[in-house]
Amino acid sequence: MRQSQRPAARPSQSRCGATAVLHESVSRPVDGDEREMTKLEAVIRQLVDKAMDGDPRLLRELLGEIHKKEAQAELDASGEPLAEVDREVLEALYIRLRRDAVKDV
């Protein structure tokens, strides 16, 4: 039997340092005004701005992450996976958005 090289459970303290930095507060300009936000929010805003400025690779990656997070949120909210017809509709919409996003860039 092959064992995983990863430990079964990661101690909660091992991630604490890395994620704590992302939750520190910073001040960044938003629409001309300084606004307090977490470093995580500042990074996400910067990535989205770069994608909107025409980085097609980044735009595809962001759309992919949004797609995965929305599917996971739906599963978490309902406790049940999406019905096949709902999954097909979401997948078609996702493909169309990706195609249109790349066209616009």
ABEGO torsion letter per residue (X at the ends): XBBBABBABBBAAAAAAAAAAAABBBBBBBGGBBBBBBAAAAAAAAAAAAAAAGBAAAAAAAAAAAAAAAAAAAAAAAGBBBBAAAAAAAAAAAAAAAAAAAAAX
